[in-house]
Amino acid sequence: MSEKYDIVVIGGGHNGLITATTLARKNKRVLVLEKRSILGGIAAGEEFYPGYRSVGLLHDTSQVRSKIIKELDLEKFGLQFKNSRPTYSLLSKNGECVHLDPNIAKAANEIAKFSQHDADSYREYHEFIGKISDFICGLMDNAPPDLMELGGKQIWELAKKGISLKKLGKKTMMELLKVAPMSVADFLNEKFETDFIKAGIAAPSIYGSYTGPWSSYTTLNLLVWECAANQSIVGGPQALIAAVENAARDAGVDIQTGAEVERILLDRDRKVIGVKLLDGEEITTEVVATSCTPTTTFFNLLEPNQIDYSLEHGIQHYRSRGTTAKVNLAVNKERYFNGEFAEFVRTGNSFDEMERAFDSVKYREFSNEPILDIHIPTIGDPSLAPTGHHVISILVHFAPHYFDEGWSETTKNSLYDHVIKTLEQYCSEISSTLVGFELQSPVDLEERYGLTNGHIFHGEHAVDQLITRPIPSCSRYKTPIQGLYLCGSGSHPGGGITGMPGYLGAKMVLENI
């Protein structure tokens, strides 16, 4: 074996870099191994057409936690952020548009143009979000309780969760317990009357999921997003990666790109002793933290005889059914949606149309009228495209990884045609301004980013896969294999660009070594 490190982190995405930086700032010798030639993972920007760069697979940085920015001194390394989420614009097929400003009063005034009832309900809705925010964030931004060993410490941790729930007050507590299991359609139908506004508010609850708006517990997903989405990174995902990389190097982290790990090495007692790279190099370490998907970690980086039946069974049944494709568009003119200037845009129109889009994946087809999550990053970052030109980043829901026809250039072009046709309902001149495009199917996402089944969150955000994520025996980042830890989006509190799995995973490593 060659050099020895205290910890080797596999994966140079935002979670892996945050894990490495957190550990290195505690005087640990840390090495990051990234198989691709660039850092950033799903947040890495790349040229997709000559002269045009994407912002990465995901484009919304509203859930990056302020505690991570503060603890890692990311502002010192060039990060700029706003203490508010972006404005999200909701579109209808009738040419209507509502801008949900982070200022609740402004957003309500926008909604009042269509419905005073909905404007009043929006204020009440956010009053409820404000009341439950500390409780929800307390659940999501701390390591989950250890349900495998219920000793005095663990019971006290559970008791504290119960106390914080009770502190909400009887009325708010009962409301939360009532609505969390509901479908988001039922929940919002009780509050709002305008279809496209309801659909737009609900959209984050079904993004990247194997659910439609009428599925149970989608309200919980919406509440988690509403409580966590409080930031916006100036410059988007790439600015976050640049700052974390600078912080990592400043803390003494060694980083190798183009370094694919073939195997995590264990001794006869199934303890970590190092990693072996694809080129044959072996690196000595007693601790490995992996930001890969749980399936990749246990089934690709370990020998089959190194994991026991219960662990194998749990990971096999951890649900990661990818339902999202990505489209990057290069256009030669600034685009307006329903005649309005917009940076973050959501389509959906109605719950019934969203549900029909989801129905397609159940029959292993893609939707002919997909739900689109759109971002025009060049409004704030013209360096991504030539002067006067722009990039449009689109997450396309619903397009299944398991697709009866199979993903080929023909089927990808067919999906692309449906995306453009859907876009034209809101932006009629989009086709005439197109310069080039890139479409990545869920299979392409799996190949490029190592996402099991192309799932953008490393696993579904279902209620049974949130607190005990990915499975109970690994839900506190430490795995049954001594020295092996999880620090990616397949761990609590889940996917998206948040940084919390990496941050909490690092804290758990420090607690155990």
C-alpha positions in Angstrom: 0.0 0.0 0.0 1.0 3.6 -0.6 0.3 6.7 1.5 -1.9 6.5 4.6 -4.8 8.8 5.3 -7.0 9.2 8.4 -10.1 9.3 6.1 -10.7 8.7 2.4 -13.8 10.3 1.0 -15.1 8.7 -2.2 -16.9 11.2 -4.4 -16.1 14.8 -5.0 -19.6 16.2 -5.2 -20.8 18.9 -2.8 -21.5 16.4 0.0 -18.2 14.7 -0.4 -16.3 18.0 -0.3 -18.3 19.2 2.7 -17.5 16.0 4.5 -13.8 16.2 3.7 -13.6 19.9 4.7 -15.4 19.4 8.0 -13.0 16.5 8.9 -9.8 18.3 7.8 -10.7 21.3 9.9 -10.5 18.9 12.9 -6.9 18.1 12.0 -7.6 14.9 10.1 -5.6 13.9 7.1 -8.2 13.5 4.3 -8.1 12.4 0.7 -11.0 12.9 -1.8 -11.2 10.6 -4.7 -13.4 11.6 -7.6 -13.7 9.3 -10.6 -14.6 12.1 -13.1 -12.2 14.7 -14.4 -14.1 17.5 -12.6 -15.4 18.1 -9.1 -19.0 18.8 -8.3 -21.0 15.7 -9.0 -24.6 16.7 -9.8 -23.7 20.3 -9.2 -20.9 20.4 -11.8 -21.3 22.7 -14.7 -20.2 21.4 -18.1 -20.2 22.5 -21.7 -23.1 20.8 -23.4 -22.9 22.7 -26.7 -20.0 24.7 -28.1 -19.8 28.0 -26.1 -22.7 27.0 -23.7 -22.3 25.6 -20.2 -24.9 24.0 -18.0 -25.3 24.7 -14.3 -25.2 21.0 -13.5 -27.9 18.4 -13.1 -29.7 20.2 -10.3 -30.1 24.0 -10.3 -31.9 25.0 -7.2 -29.6 26.0 -4.2 -32.4 27.2 -1.9 -31.9 24.4 0.6 -28.2 24.9 1.2 -28.0 25.2 5.0 -26.7 28.4 6.5 -25.0 26.6 9.3 -22.7 24.9 6.8 -21.8 28.2 5.1 -21.0 29.6 8.5 -19.1 26.7 10.0 -16.9 26.2 6.9 -16.3 30.0 6.5 -17.5 29.7 2.8 -17.9 33.4 2.5 -14.2 33.7 3.1 -13.7 31.5 0.0 -15.8 33.6 -2.3 -19.3 32.3 -1.6 -22.1 34.9 -1.8 -25.6 34.2 -0.8 -28.9 35.7 0.0 -30.9 34.9 3.1 -34.0 34.2 1.1 -35.2 31.7 -1.5 -35.5 32.8 -5.2 -38.8 33.9 -6.7 -40.6 31.0 -8.3 -42.9 31.7 -11.2 -46.0 29.5 -11.6 -47.5 29.2 -15.1 -50.9 28.2 -16.4 -51.8 27.2 -20.0 -54.2 30.1 -20.1 -51.2 32.5 -20.3 -51.4 33.4 -16.6 -48.3 33.8 -14.3 -47.9 34.2 -10.6 -44.5 35.2 -9.1 -44.0 33.7 -5.6 -41.7 36.3 -4.1 -39.9 35.2 -1.0 -41.6 38.2 0.7 -44.9 36.6 1.6 -46.8 39.9 1.4 -45.6 40.5 -2.2 -46.5 36.9 -3.2 -49.9 37.3 -1.7 -50.5 40.5 -3.6 -49.6 38.6 -6.8 -52.0 35.8 -6.0 -54.7 38.3 -5.2 -54.8 39.3 -8.9 -56.4 35.9 -9.5 -58.1 35.2 -6.1 -58.4 37.1 -2.9 -59.4 33.9 -1.2 -56.1 32.3 -2.3 -54.1 35.4 -1.3 -55.5 35.2 2.2 -55.0 31.4 2.3 -51.3 31.9 1.2 -50.7 34.1 4.2 -52.3 31.6 6.5 -50.3 28.7 4.9 -47.0 30.5 5.5 -48.1 31.3 9.1 -48.4 27.5 9.6 -45.0 27.0 7.9 -43.4 29.5 10.3 -44.9 27.7 13.3 -43.6 24.3 12.4 -40.3 25.3 10.8 -38.1 24.9 13.9 -39.6 21.5 14.6 -39.2 20.2 11.0 -35.7 21.7 10.6 -34.8 20.1 14.0 -35.7 16.7 12.6 -34.0 17.1 9.2 -30.9 19.0 10.3 -29.7 16.6 13.0 -28.6 13.0 12.9 -31.6 10.7 13.4 -32.0 8.9 16.6 -30.4 5.4 16.9 -33.3 3.1 16.6 -31.1 0.0 16.6 -29.9 0.5 20.2 -32.6 2.0 22.4 -30.5 2.8 25.5 -31.0 5.7 27.8 -29.3 8.2 25.5 -31.4 7.1 22.5 -34.6 7.2 24.5 -33.8 10.7 25.7 -33.2 11.9 22.1 -36.6 10.5 21.2 -38.1 12.2 24.2 -36.7 15.5 23.1 -38.3 15.1 19.7 -41.6 14.5 21.4 -41.1 17.6 23.7 -40.3 19.8 20.7 -43.5 18.5 19.0 -45.5 19.3 22.0 -44.0 22.8 22.2 -45.8 23.6 18.9 -49.0 23.9 21.0 -52.0 21.7 20.7 -53.6 23.3 17.7 -50.5 23.4 15.6 -49.3 20.0 16.7 -52.7 18.4 15.8 -52.7 20.2 12.4 -49.3 18.9 11.6 -50.1 15.4 12.6 -53.3 15.6 10.5 -51.8 16.9 7.3 -48.4 15.2 7.2 -49.8 11.9 5.9 -52.1 13.5 3.4 -51.7 13.7 -0.3 -50.5 17.2 -1.3 -53.6 17.5 -3.5 -56.0 17.0 -0.6 -53.9 19.3 1.6 -53.8 22.2 -0.8 -57.4 21.7 -2.1 -58.5 22.5 1.4 -56.7 25.9 1.2 -56.7 27.2 -2.4 -59.1 27.4 -5.3 -56.9 28.3 -8.3 -55.7 25.1 -10.1 -52.4 26.3 -11.5 -51.4 28.0 -8.2 -52.1 24.9 -6.3 -50.1 22.8 -8.8 -47.2 25.2 -8.7 -47.0 25.3 -4.9 -47.2 21.5 -4.7 -44.5 20.9 -7.4 -41.5 20.3 -5.1 -43.3 17.6 -3.3 -43.2 15.3 -6.3 -40.0 16.3 -8.0 -37.7 13.3 -8.4 -40.2 11.0 -6.7 -42.3 7.9 -7.6 -45.4 9.7 -6.6 -48.1 12.0 -8.0 -50.0 14.8 -6.2 -52.7 12.3 -5.0 -50.1 10.0 -3.3 -50.1 9.8 0.5 -47.4 11.7 2.5 -46.6 14.0 -0.4 -47.7 16.8 2.0 -44.8 15.9 4.3 -42.3 16.3 1.4 -43.8 19.8 0.7 -43.5 20.9 4.3 -39.9 19.7 4.5 -39.1 21.7 1.4 -41.0 24.8 2.6 -39.2 24.8 5.9 -35.7 24.2 4.4 -35.7 26.5 1.3 -34.4 29.7 2.8 -31.2 30.5 0.9 -30.1 31.3 -2.6 -26.5 31.0 -3.7 -25.3 33.8 -6.0 -23.8 32.0 -9.0 -25.7 28.8 -8.4 -24.3 25.3 -7.8 -21.0 26.0 -9.4 -20.3 28.9 -7.0 -21.0 26.6 -4.1 -18.6 23.9 -5.5 -15.9 26.5 -6.1 -16.1 27.8 -2.6 -16.2 24.4 -0.9 -13.2 23.2 -3.0 -11.2 26.3 -2.0 -12.2 25.7 1.7 -11.2 22.0 1.4 -7.8 22.8 -0.1 -7.2 25.5 2.5 -8.0 23.0 5.2 -5.3 20.6 3.8 -7.6 18.1 1.9 -5.8 16.2 -0.8 -8.0 15.9 -3.9 -7.6 13.5 -6.8 -9.8 13.7 -9.9 -9.8 10.9 -12.5 -9.4 8.5 -9.6 -12.0 5.8 -9.7 -12.3 3.5 -6.8 -12.5 -0.2 -7.7 -12.9 -1.6 -4.3 -13.0 -0.8 -0.6 -10.5 -3.1 1.1 -11.4 -5.0 4.2 -9.4 -7.3 6.5 -10.6 -10.7 7.6 -12.7 -9.2 10.4 -14.5 -6.9 7.8 -12.7 -3.8 9.0 -11.7 -1.1 6.5 -8.0 -1.1 5.7 -7.9 0.9 2.5 -9.2 1.5 -1.0 -8.0 0.1 -4.4 -8.2 2.4 -7.4 -9.0 1.2 -10.9 -5.4 1.7 -12.0 -4.3 -0.7 -9.2 -3.0 1.8 -6.7 -3.9 1.0 -3.1 -4.3 3.7 -0.4 -4.2 2.9 3.3 -6.9 4.2 5.6 -9.0 2.8 8.4 -12.0 5.1 7.6 -13.8 5.5 4.3 -16.8 7.9 3.9 -18.6 7.4 0.6 -20.9 9.9 -1.0 -21.9 7.4 -3.7 -25.4 5.9 -3.7 -26.0 3.2 -1.1 -26.4 0.6 -3.9 -23.0 1.6 -5.4 -21.3 1.6 -2.1 -22.5 -1.9 -0.9 -22.8 -3.7 -4.2 -20.1 -2.2 -6.4 -17.4 -1.2 -4.0 -17.5 -4.3 -1.7 -17.2 -8.0 -2.5 -20.5 -9.9 -2.3 -19.3 -12.0 0.6 -18.4 -8.9 2.7 -22.0 -7.9 3.5 -24.5 -10.0 5.5 -27.9 -11.0 4.4 -29.9 -8.4 6.3 -27.7 -5.5 4.9 -28.0 -6.9 1.4 -31.7 -7.4 1.7 -32.2 -3.8 3.0 -30.2 -2.2 0.3 -31.8 -4.3 -2.4 -35.2 -3.0 -1.3 -34.2 0.6 -0.9 -36.2 2.3 -3.6 -34.4 4.3 -6.2 -36.7 4.4 -9.2 -35.5 7.3 -11.3 -38.3 9.4 -12.9 -36.4 12.5 -14.1 -34.6 13.5 -17.3 -32.5 16.7 -17.9 -32.6 19.0 -20.8 -30.2 21.9 -21.4 -31.1 24.4 -24.1 -28.9 27.0 -25.7 -31.0 30.0 -27.1 -30.0 33.2 -28.8 -32.5 35.5 -27.2 -33.8 36.1 -23.7 -37.0 34.2 -23.2 -40.2 35.2 -21.4 -42.8 32.7 -20.1 -46.4 33.7 -20.5 -45.0 37.2 -21.3 -43.3 37.5 -18.0 -39.7 37.7 -16.9 -38.8 34.7 -14.8 -35.7 32.9 -13.5 -37.2 29.8 -11.8 -40.4 28.5 -13.4 -42.8 25.7 -12.6 -45.4 24.1 -14.9 -48.2 21.8 -13.8 -51.4 23.6 -14.5 -53.6 21.3 -12.4 -53.4 18.3 -10.1 -55.1 16.1 -12.6 -52.6 16.9 -15.3 -49.7 16.3 -12.9 -51.2 13.0 -11.9 -51.6 11.9 -15.5 -47.9 12.8 -16.1 -47.0 10.5 -13.2 -49.3 7.7 -14.4 -47.0 7.3 -17.4 -44.1 6.0 -15.3 -46.2 3.3 -13.7 -46.6 1.8 -17.2 -42.9 2.3 -18.0 -43.6 5.1 -20.5 -42.6 8.8 -20.4 -45.2 11.5 -20.2 -46.2 13.1 -23.5 -46.8 16.3 -21.5 -44.1 16.3 -18.8 -44.0 18.5 -15.7 -41.1 21.0 -16.1 -38.9 22.6 -13.4 -37.1 25.4 -15.3 -34.2 27.7 -14.5 -32.7 30.4 -16.7 -29.3 30.9 -14.9 -27.7 33.2 -17.5 -30.0 36.0 -16.2 -27.7 36.1 -13.2 -24.6 34.6 -14.8 -23.9 35.6 -18.4 -20.6 33.7 -18.4 -22.5 30.5 -19.2 -23.3 31.6 -22.7 -22.1 34.1 -25.4 -23.2 37.7 -25.0 -26.9 38.1 -25.7 -27.4 34.3 -25.6 -28.8 32.2 -22.7 -28.9 28.8 -21.2 -32.2 27.2 -20.0 -31.9 24.3 -17.5 -34.9 22.0 -17.4 -35.6 19.0 -15.1 -38.2 16.9 -16.9 -40.8 14.9 -14.8 -41.9 12.1 -15.5 -39.5 10.0 -17.5 -38.7 6.5 -16.1 -35.4 4.8 -16.0 -37.2 1.5 -16.7 -38.7 2.2 -20.0 -40.3 -0.5 -22.2 -39.1 0.9 -25.5 -35.6 1.5 -24.0 -33.6 4.7 -24.1 -32.1 5.3 -27.5 -31.4 8.3 -29.6 -34.8 7.8 -31.2 -36.7 7.7 -27.8 -34.6 10.6 -26.4 -35.5 12.7 -29.4 -39.1 11.8 -29.0 -39.0 13.0 -25.3 -37.2 16.1 -26.4 -39.9 16.9 -28.9 -42.5 16.5 -26.1 -40.5 18.9 -23.9 -40.4 21.5 -26.6 -44.1 21.1 -27.4 -44.9 21.5 -23.7 -42.6 24.6 -23.5 -44.3 26.2 -26.4 -47.5 26.3 -24.5 -45.8 28.9 -22.2 -43.2 30.3 -24.5 -44.4 30.3 -28.1 -41.2 31.5 -29.7 -38.9 29.0 -28.0 -38.2 26.9 -31.2 -37.2 29.9 -33.3 -34.4 30.9 -30.8 -32.9 27.4 -30.3 -29.2 27.1 -31.0 -28.5 23.7 -29.5 -29.6 21.2 -26.8 -28.6 18.3 -24.7 -31.0 15.7 -23.3 -29.9 13.3 -20.6 -32.3 10.3 -20.0 -32.3 8.6 -16.5 -29.9 6.0 -18.0 -27.6 8.8 -19.1 -27.7 10.3 -15.6 -26.8 6.9 -14.2 -23.8 6.6 -16.5 -22.5 10.1 -16.0 -23.1 10.7 -12.3 -23.2 7.1 -11.0 -26.9 7.6 -9.9 -28.5 4.2 -9.3 -31.4 3.9 -11.7 -30.8 7.6 -12.6 -32.4 8.8 -9.3 -31.5 12.4 -8.8 -31.8 12.2 -5.0 -29.9 8.8 -4.5 -33.2 7.3 -3.5 -36.9 8.2 -3.1 -38.1 10.7 -0.6 -40.8 8.4 0.8 -41.7 8.6 4.5 -40.0 5.3 5.3 -36.8 6.5 3.5 -36.4 9.9 5.2 -35.6 9.4 8.9 -34.2 5.9 8.6 -32.4 6.6 5.3 -31.3 4.5 3.5 -32.1 1.6 6.0 -32.3 1.5 9.8 -28.8 -0.1 10.3 -27.2 2.7 8.3 -29.4 5.6 9.2 -26.8 7.3 11.3 -24.2 7.3 8.6 -22.1 4.5 10.3 -22.6 1.2 8.6 -22.3 -2.4 10.0 -18.8 -2.5 8.4 -16.3 -1.1 10.8 -14.7 2.1 9.4 -17.3 2.6 6.6 -19.6 5.6 6.6 -22.2 7.1 4.3 -22.1 10.8 3.5 -24.2 11.2 0.3 -27.7 12.0 -0.6 -28.8 8.4 0.1 -28.4 9.4 3.8 -30.5 11.6 6.0 -31.9 14.1 5.3 -32.0 13.2 1.6 -31.2 14.6 -1.8 -31.0 17.9 -3.5 -28.3 20.5 -3.0 -28.3 20.9 0.8 -24.9 19.8 2.1 -26.5 18.2 5.2 -25.7 14.5 4.5 -22.1 15.4 4.0 -22.0 17.6 7.1 -23.8 15.2 9.4 -21.9 12.3 8.0 -18.6 14.0 8.9 -19.9 14.7 12.4 -20.7 11.1 12.9 -17.2 10.0 11.7 -15.7 12.4 14.3 -17.9 11.0 17.0 -16.8 7.4 16.3 -13.1 7.6 15.6 
